[in-house]
Amino acid sequence: MWGKYERGMAIPGGEVLSFFAEAGADVLFVLTGVRTETLRMREEKIALKPDEAALLDNYRHSPENAKRNLQAVGVAFAQQRVAKRSPGNREHAAAVSV
């Protein structure tokens, strides 16, 4: 049966696709030719404002030590914002700490 799938003579059903997914296959790619990661990247670009996309792109292209510094700065700003909103509440800042 596998040969028929490869030659386009048969289409795998839901059960077969489920087994593919469990084995680690990219089922979206099997069905459409579009990789799941590519789709996620498109969704991120759509969902982000231009300044957010630029910030994320800069982060992704930074060396590891610079990424740690950027994370620390982000945590510091988040803690600062939480402190201004409610002096005793550090819940959000703790959740994002590095």
Secondary structure, DSSP 8 states (H G I E B T S, - for coil): -HHHHHHTSS---HHHHHHHHHTT--HHHHHHS--HHHHHHHHHHHHS-HHHHHHHHHHHTS-HHHHHHHHHHHHHHHHHHHHHH-TT--HHHHHH--
